[in-house]
Amino acid sequence: MAELIYDETGRLLFTEEMRKEYTILIPNMLPIHFRLLEKVFNNHGYKMKLLTTTGRRIINEGLRYTHNDTCYPALLVIGQFIDALKSGEFDPDKTALMMVQTGGGCRASNYIHLIRKALIKCGMEQVPVISLAMPAIEKNPGFSMTAPLLAQLITAVCYADVLMLLGNQVRPYEINKGDTDALIAKWEQELANLKFSYTAFDRVTARIIKDFEAIPYKDDPDVVKVGIVGEIFIKYSPLGNNELQKFLESEGCEVYCPGLIDFLIFMGDHHVVETELYHIKYKKYFGSLGIKGFFKMMQNKIIRAVKKTRFFGPTPFEEAKKEVEAYISPANKMGEGWLLTAEMVDMIHMGYGNIVCAQPFGCLPNHIIGKGMIRKLREMYPEANIAPIDYDPGATQVNQENRIKLMLSTARQQMAEKRAAEAAEAAKEA
């Protein structure tokens, strides 16, 4: 066991010695993205392990070691960490935990403290917790975000957005089941071993698109197009949303879920808006302009790459922002802020008017900008079929799926009525 070293505040440090022999566990928020990030970290000398466990026992562990009023994503992350440490697969004396932090006015900013408190409560205070944040909130001798590592992580996120975008558009129509996921796995391996380069992004993305175009597929007019929005963890994580995407695809749906790039641009944008409105934080303003500009550039690269193919790309950020201004102010930045409402408006315009809005327990901003905006959206778009689904420790998967099935039933009825109207119109013209 490595020597335990604490800083002046009493925080347990992740040391150089630990880096050589410790396994670092990370929770699974975005499956494709985090599998790719796991590979990148490992290529840079870390022993990273992505947790993919699910099940009721994780919720129970979270309830056991956190307050029952804790927001549901935090409860799940802590439960997954504790469950892994108790499983026997990992030695608590040679294991560390890593958690991504975005900061801001959200209880997610307290995850690190809550995780450490839970470790003490279950007698595993010797497990160090690494905060992954930009800029770094905490320093650790054994973990540093070097320029080459950061560059590869950022590029990996952009490639993962491409894989998720294309995979979701192909999987429901593939002739040979499993072709899409096999291709995603192949590209995850290749991308992790590539020397990441922004200049090569266009070329590599073109190769990825070509491979997805080559997957045998057939059109299916009965496929229901469904969008997923919500709090970032519950929206993406199979653990958080009870395998929502897999369930929707098993029900004959094509799923559209916005990429992580949109959220990263939003994170830069709300700092820019804050400075422009209140004339504060000018140092953060210029850095945020740079972050926003970079990820907008990468998003535009993806849009251009898919433009001449049968696939579609994300809506440009500024266009989506302009579309939502009639509903909510860009100064609304807590949680997913105005972006969540913008995603729903964008999906309706794209033909994904059947929307699951994932509402985690304890996330007040998400309920305001998600469920709170649905009535207004239905007034403007009567055809919108939006189902807010609550995810909390007491909610049953059966109840959640039944509510989604009711939404899908409405969607299929609307499709049938539209086809009947089109047929009647065609007959009239004939």
C-alpha positions in Angstrom: 0.0 0.0 0.0 1.3 3.4 -0.9 2.1 5.9 1.8 -0.9 8.2 2.5 0.0 11.9 2.2 -2.4 14.7 3.1 -2.3 18.4 2.3 -2.6 21.2 4.8 -6.4 21.0 4.7 -6.4 17.3 5.5 -7.3 16.2 2.0 -5.8 12.8 0.9 -3.5 13.3 -2.1 -3.2 11.1 -5.2 0.6 10.7 -5.3 3.2 9.7 -7.9 3.6 6.4 -6.2 -0.2 5.8 -6.4 -0.2 6.6 -10.2 2.1 3.6 -10.8 0.0 1.0 -9.0 -3.5 2.4 -8.4 -6.5 1.7 -10.5 -8.7 4.8 -11.0 -12.4 4.2 -11.3 -14.6 6.5 -13.3 -18.5 6.5 -13.5 -20.1 5.8 -16.8 -22.0 8.9 -18.1 -21.6 8.7 -21.9 -20.8 5.1 -22.9 -19.0 5.9 -26.2 -17.3 9.0 -24.9 -16.1 7.6 -21.7 -14.9 4.3 -23.2 -12.7 6.4 -25.5 -11.5 8.7 -22.7 -10.6 5.6 -20.7 -8.4 4.4 -23.5 -6.7 7.8 -23.8 -5.9 8.0 -20.1 -4.5 4.5 -20.2 -2.3 5.4 -23.1 -0.9 8.3 -21.0 0.2 6.0 -18.2 -2.8 5.8 -15.9 -4.7 2.6 -15.0 -8.2 3.9 -15.7 -11.3 1.6 -15.3 -14.8 2.6 -16.5 -17.6 1.3 -14.3 -20.5 -0.1 -16.4 -22.4 -1.8 -13.6 -26.2 -1.2 -13.2 -28.9 -2.6 -10.9 -30.9 -1.8 -7.8 -28.0 -2.6 -5.5 -26.2 0.6 -6.7 -29.2 2.7 -5.7 -29.3 1.0 -2.3 -25.6 1.7 -1.7 -26.2 5.3 -2.7 -29.1 5.6 -0.2 -27.0 3.9 2.5 -24.1 6.4 2.3 -25.7 9.7 1.2 -28.6 11.8 2.5 -31.9 10.7 1.0 -32.5 14.2 -0.3 -29.3 14.2 -2.4 -29.9 14.7 -6.1 -30.3 11.4 -7.9 -27.2 11.6 -10.2 -25.0 12.1 -7.1 -26.7 9.2 -5.3 -26.0 6.9 -8.3 -22.4 7.9 -8.8 -21.6 7.4 -5.1 -23.5 4.1 -5.1 -21.6 2.9 -8.1 -18.3 3.8 -6.5 -19.1 2.1 -3.2 -20.5 -0.9 -5.0 -17.3 -1.4 -7.0 -15.1 -1.0 -3.9 -17.2 -3.6 -2.0 -17.3 -6.0 -5.0 -13.9 -7.6 -4.3 -12.8 -6.8 -7.9 -10.8 -3.8 -6.7 -8.5 -3.5 -3.7 -9.5 -0.4 -1.7 -5.9 0.0 -0.7 -4.9 0.4 -4.4 -7.9 2.1 -5.9 -8.7 5.8 -6.5 -11.8 7.5 -7.7 -12.2 10.2 -10.3 -15.1 12.6 -10.8 -15.7 15.3 -13.4 -16.8 18.6 -12.1 -18.2 21.5 -14.0 -18.8 23.9 -11.1 -21.6 26.4 -11.1 -24.8 26.7 -9.1 -25.5 23.1 -8.9 -25.2 20.4 -6.3 -22.9 18.6 -8.7 -20.3 21.0 -7.5 -20.4 19.2 -4.1 -19.9 15.7 -5.6 -16.3 15.4 -4.4 -17.2 16.3 -0.8 -20.1 13.9 -0.9 -18.0 11.1 -2.2 -15.3 11.6 0.4 -18.0 11.8 3.1 -19.4 8.5 1.9 -16.0 6.8 1.9 -15.4 7.8 5.5 -18.9 6.5 6.4 -18.2 3.1 4.9 -14.7 2.8 6.4 -12.7 3.4 3.1 -11.2 6.8 3.8 -7.9 5.6 2.5 -9.3 5.8 -1.1 -8.2 9.1 -2.7 -10.6 11.1 -4.9 -9.4 13.0 -7.9 -11.4 16.0 -9.1 -11.2 16.4 -12.9 -12.1 20.0 -13.6 -11.0 22.9 -15.8 -9.5 24.9 -14.3 -8.1 22.5 -11.7 -9.9 22.9 -8.4 -7.6 20.6 -6.6 -3.9 19.7 -7.2 -2.6 16.1 -6.9 1.1 15.2 -7.4 0.2 12.0 -9.2 -2.3 13.5 -11.7 -1.7 16.3 -14.1 -3.6 17.5 -17.1 -0.7 17.9 -19.6 -1.2 19.7 -22.9 -0.9 16.5 -25.0 -3.4 14.6 -22.7 -5.9 17.5 -22.8 -5.6 17.8 -26.6 -6.3 14.1 -27.0 -9.2 14.1 -24.5 -10.9 17.1 -26.3 -10.4 15.5 -29.7 -11.7 12.2 -28.4 -14.9 13.9 -27.2 -15.4 15.3 -30.7 -14.9 11.9 -32.4 -17.2 10.3 -29.8 -20.0 12.8 -30.8 -19.5 11.7 -34.4 -19.8 8.0 -33.5 -22.9 8.6 -31.4 -24.6 10.8 -34.0 -24.0 8.3 -36.8 -24.6 5.2 -34.7 -28.0 6.4 -33.7 -29.0 7.1 -37.3 -27.9 3.7 -38.5 -28.7 1.2 -35.7 -32.6 1.1 -36.1 -32.2 0.4 -39.9 -29.3 -2.1 -40.0 -30.0 -5.4 -41.8 -27.5 -7.3 -39.8 -28.1 -6.6 -36.1 -24.9 -5.7 -34.3 -23.1 -4.1 -37.3 -23.4 -0.6 -35.9 -22.1 -1.4 -32.4 -19.2 -3.5 -33.9 -18.2 -0.6 -36.1 -18.3 1.8 -33.1 -16.1 -0.6 -31.1 -13.7 -0.8 -34.0 -13.4 2.9 -34.3 -13.0 3.4 -30.5 -10.0 1.2 -30.7 -8.5 2.9 -33.7 -9.1 6.4 -32.4 -7.5 5.6 -29.1 -4.3 4.5 -30.8 -4.2 7.4 -33.3 -2.0 10.4 -32.7 -4.8 12.9 -32.2 -4.7 15.9 -34.4 -7.1 18.7 -35.1 -5.8 19.0 -38.6 -6.6 15.4 -39.3 -10.1 15.6 -37.8 -11.8 16.2 -41.2 -10.0 13.4 -42.9 -10.6 10.9 -40.1 -14.3 11.9 -39.8 -14.8 11.4 -43.5 -13.4 7.8 -43.1 -15.8 7.2 -40.2 -18.8 8.4 -42.2 -17.8 6.2 -45.2 -17.7 3.2 -42.9 -21.2 3.9 -41.5 -22.5 4.5 -45.0 -21.3 1.0 -46.0 -23.4 -0.7 -43.3 -26.3 -2.6 -45.1 -29.6 -1.0 -44.1 -33.2 -0.8 -45.1 -35.8 2.0 -44.8 -38.5 1.4 -42.3 -41.4 3.9 -42.3 -42.7 2.5 -39.0 -39.7 3.6 -37.0 -40.7 6.3 -34.5 -38.2 9.1 -34.1 -37.7 10.0 -30.5 -35.5 12.7 -28.9 -33.9 12.5 -25.4 -33.3 15.6 -23.3 -32.8 16.1 -19.6 -30.1 16.6 -16.9 -26.8 15.7 -18.4 -26.1 12.5 -16.4 -29.6 11.1 -16.5 -29.9 12.0 -20.2 -26.8 10.0 -21.2 -26.1 7.4 -18.6 -27.6 3.9 -18.9 -27.3 3.6 -15.2 -29.2 6.9 -14.6 -32.0 6.3 -17.1 -32.5 2.6 -16.8 -31.1 1.8 -20.3 -33.5 4.3 -21.9 -32.0 4.3 -25.3 -31.8 0.5 -25.5 -35.4 0.3 -24.4 -36.6 2.8 -27.0 -34.7 1.0 -29.8 -36.3 -2.3 -28.7 -39.6 -0.6 -29.2 -38.8 0.3 -32.8 -37.5 3.8 -32.3 -34.7 5.9 -33.8 -33.2 7.9 -31.0 -31.7 11.4 -31.3 -29.6 12.6 -28.3 -27.6 15.8 -28.7 -23.9 15.5 -28.5 -21.6 16.6 -25.7 -20.1 19.4 -27.8 -23.4 21.4 -27.5 -23.1 21.3 -23.7 -19.4 22.4 -23.8 -20.2 25.3 -26.1 -23.0 26.2 -23.7 -20.6 26.1 -20.7 -18.5 28.7 -22.5 -21.4 30.7 -23.7 -23.1 31.3 -20.3 -19.9 32.8 -18.9 -19.8 35.1 -22.0 -23.5 36.1 -21.5 -22.8 36.7 -17.7 -20.1 39.2 -18.5 -22.1 40.9 -21.2 -25.1 41.3 -19.0 -23.5 42.2 -15.6 -20.0 43.4 -16.6 -18.2 41.0 -14.3 -15.6 38.2 -14.5 -13.7 39.6 -17.5 -10.8 37.1 -17.1 -13.2 34.2 -17.3 -14.9 36.0 -20.2 -11.9 35.8 -22.6 -11.2 32.2 -21.7 -14.8 31.3 -22.2 -14.8 33.0 -25.6 -11.9 30.8 -26.6 -13.6 27.6 -25.4 -16.9 28.5 -27.1 -15.1 29.4 -30.3 -13.1 26.2 -30.4 -16.0 23.8 -29.9 -18.2 25.8 -32.3 -15.4 25.2 -34.9 -15.4 21.5 -34.1 -19.2 21.4 -34.3 -19.1 23.1 -37.7 -16.5 20.6 -38.9 -19.0 17.8 -38.1 -21.9 19.6 -39.8 -19.9 20.1 -43.0 -18.7 16.5 -42.9 -22.2 15.0 -42.9 -23.8 17.6 -45.1 -23.4 15.8 -48.4 -24.4 12.4 -47.0 -27.7 10.7 -46.1 -26.9 11.6 -42.5 -27.7 14.8 -40.6 -25.6 16.8 -38.2 -26.3 18.9 -35.2 -28.0 22.3 -35.5 -25.4 25.1 -35.3 -25.2 26.4 -31.7 -26.0 30.0 -32.4 -29.0 29.0 -34.6 -30.4 26.9 -31.8 -29.8 29.7 -29.3 -31.7 32.2 -31.5 -34.7 29.8 -31.9 -35.2 29.5 -28.2 -35.0 33.2 -27.3 -38.8 33.5 -27.7 -39.3 31.0 -24.8 -36.5 31.6 -22.3 -33.7 34.0 -21.6 -30.0 33.1 -22.4 -29.3 34.4 -18.9 -30.9 31.2 -17.6 -27.7 29.1 -17.0 -28.3 26.9 -14.0 -28.0 23.2 -14.6 -28.6 22.7 -18.4 -30.1 26.2 -18.5 -31.8 27.4 -21.7 -30.0 24.7 -23.6 -32.4 22.0 -22.5 -35.4 24.0 -23.8 -33.5 24.8 -27.0 -32.9 21.1 -27.5 -36.6 20.4 -27.4 -37.4 23.2 -29.8 -34.6 22.0 -32.1 -35.9 18.4 -32.0 -39.4 19.5 -32.9 -38.1 21.3 -35.9 -36.0 18.3 -36.9 -38.9 15.9 -36.9 -38.2 14.4 -33.5 -41.3 15.8 -31.8 -41.7 12.7 -29.6 -39.5 13.7 -26.7 -38.5 12.0 -23.4 -37.5 14.6 -20.9 -35.5 12.8 -18.2 -36.2 14.5 -14.8 -33.9 13.4 -12.0 -35.0 13.8 -8.3 -33.5 16.8 -6.6 -32.6 18.8 -9.8 -34.7 22.0 -9.5 -33.2 23.8 -12.5 -33.9 20.7 -14.7 -37.6 20.7 -13.7 -38.0 24.4 -14.4 -36.3 24.4 -17.9 -37.6 21.0 -18.8 -41.0 20.1 -17.4 -41.8 23.8 -16.7 -41.4 24.7 -20.4 -43.5 21.8 -21.8 -46.9 23.6 -21.6 -45.5 26.6 -23.6 -43.9 24.4 -26.2 -47.2 22.5 -26.6 -49.0 25.8 -27.1 -46.6 26.7 -29.9 -46.3 23.2 -31.3 -49.6 21.3 -30.8 -48.1 18.2 -32.5 -45.3 18.0 -29.9 -45.5 14.7 -27.9 -43.4 15.3 -24.9 -43.2 13.0 -21.9 -41.5 14.1 -18.7 -40.2 11.0 -16.9 -39.1 11.1 -13.3 -36.0 9.2 -12.2 -35.5 8.8 -8.5 -34.8 6.0 -5.9 -38.4 5.2 -5.5 -39.4 5.1 -9.2 -39.8 1.7 -10.8 -38.5 0.9 -14.3 -41.8 -0.7 -15.2 -43.7 2.5 -14.4 -41.2 4.6 -16.4 -41.4 2.3 -19.4 -45.2 2.2 -19.3 -45.3 6.0 -19.5 -42.9 5.9 -22.4 -45.0 3.3 -24.1 -48.0 5.6 -23.8 -46.0 8.4 -25.4 -45.0 6.0 -28.3 -48.7 4.9 -28.7 -49.6 8.6 -29.2 -46.7 8.9 -31.7 -47.8 5.9 -33.7 -51.4 7.2 -33.8 -50.2 10.6 -35.0 -48.2 8.8 -37.8 -51.2 6.8 -38.9 -53.4 9.9 -39.0 -50.8 11.8 -41.0 -50.5 9.0 -43.5 -54.3 8.8 -43.8 -54.5 12.5 -44.4 -51.7 12.4 -47.0 -53.4 9.5 -48.8 -56.8 11.3 -48.8 -55.1 14.4 -50.3 -53.3 12.3 -53.0 -56.6 10.7 -53.9 -58.3 14.1 -54.1 -55.6 15.4 -56.5 -55.8 12.3 -58.6 
